[in-house]
């Protein structure tokens, strides 16, 4: 079954180099605006398939992320090719 299109556009997925001593992973996802971002993430968090996968991955205990998950909204610079 193909994934559900809950997030509008995945720009990229980034992780540390193999030799790095860190566990930072970053997803860059494009949304039309903050309202669309909030609606997309609320739909994702409530998606039954995601809830089932999350629950299965945490069956032996919660997956803890130091300092929690961070969500940061970024605005393109004036010279960014993503400007409209």
C-alpha positions as CSV (number, residue, x, y, z in Angstrom):
1,X,0.0,0.0,0.0
2,X,1.5,3.4,-0.9
3,X,2.0,5.9,1.9
4,X,-0.7,8.4,2.6
5,X,0.0,12.0,1.3
6,X,-0.3,13.6,4.7
7,X,2.7,15.9,4.3
8,X,2.6,18.2,1.4
9,X,6.2,18.0,0.1
10,X,9.3,16.3,1.6
11,X,12.3,18.5,0.7
12,X,14.8,16.1,2.3
13,X,15.7,13.8,5.1
14,X,19.1,14.4,6.8
15,X,21.1,12.5,9.4
16,X,24.6,12.6,10.8
17,X,27.6,11.2,9.0
18,X,28.4,7.6,10.0
19,X,31.3,8.7,12.2
20,X,29.3,11.4,14.1
21,X,28.6,10.9,17.8
22,X,25.0,12.3,17.6
23,X,21.5,11.1,16.9
24,X,20.1,14.2,15.2
25,X,17.8,13.5,12.2
26,X,16.1,16.2,10.3
27,X,13.2,16.2,7.9
28,X,12.5,19.3,5.8
29,X,8.9,19.4,4.7
30,X,7.2,22.2,2.7
31,X,3.8,23.5,3.7
32,X,1.7,26.3,2.1
33,X,1.6,28.2,5.4
34,X,1.4,27.5,9.2
35,X,-2.3,26.7,9.1
36,X,-1.6,24.0,6.5
37,X,1.4,22.8,8.5
38,X,-0.7,22.4,11.6
39,X,-3.5,20.6,9.7
40,X,-1.0,18.2,8.0
41,X,0.7,17.3,11.3
42,X,-2.6,16.8,13.1
43,X,-3.7,14.5,10.4
44,X,-0.4,12.6,10.6
45,X,-0.6,12.2,14.4
46,X,-4.1,10.9,14.2
47,X,-3.6,8.6,11.2
48,X,-4.5,5.0,12.3
49,X,-1.6,3.5,10.3
50,X,0.9,5.8,12.0
51,X,-0.6,5.2,15.5
52,X,-0.3,1.4,15.0
53,X,3.4,1.7,13.8
54,X,4.2,4.1,16.7
55,X,2.6,1.8,19.3
56,X,4.4,-1.3,17.9
57,X,7.7,0.5,18.0
58,X,7.2,1.5,21.6
59,X,5.8,-1.9,22.8
60,X,8.9,-2.4,25.0
61,X,8.9,1.2,26.2
62,X,8.7,4.7,24.9
63,X,11.3,6.0,22.5
64,X,12.8,9.0,24.3
65,X,14.4,11.9,22.5
66,X,16.6,14.1,24.6
67,X,15.0,17.5,24.8
68,X,12.0,16.2,22.8
69,X,11.1,16.6,19.2
70,X,11.6,20.1,17.9
71,X,9.5,21.7,15.1
72,X,10.9,24.9,13.6
73,X,9.3,27.0,10.9
74,X,11.8,28.4,8.4
75,X,11.2,31.2,5.9
76,X,13.1,31.3,2.6
77,X,15.7,34.0,2.2
78,X,15.2,36.7,-0.5
79,X,17.6,34.9,-2.8
80,X,16.2,31.4,-2.3
81,X,15.0,29.5,-5.4
82,X,11.9,28.5,-3.4
83,X,10.6,32.1,-3.3
84,X,7.4,32.6,-5.2
